[in-house]
Amino acid sequence: MSPPIIKIPQKTMQIMVNDQLLQLSSPLTLQQLLKEINQPDKGVALAVNRQIISRNRWSAHTLLEGDEITLIKATAGG
């Protein structure tokens, strides 16, 4: 007889992106977050908890529970 399967409730992580609550099923890097929300990485800047994160660190910066992300999009105009 097989041992019983134990289901562990999946924890979610909450972050804020431009003042909108987002629930994640697992921690993501900033680069992964952009893909998750279908946001191209061209012409954007990212801040986590009011600290600008350099583009070359996006793939290494893992988001934590409660982080507040500000996504700033460049716009053309005159």
Secondary structure, 3 states (H helix, E strand, C coil): CCCCCCCCCCCCEEEEECCEEEEECCCCEHHHHHHHCCCCCCCEEEEECCEEECHHHCCCCECCCCCEEEEEECCCCC
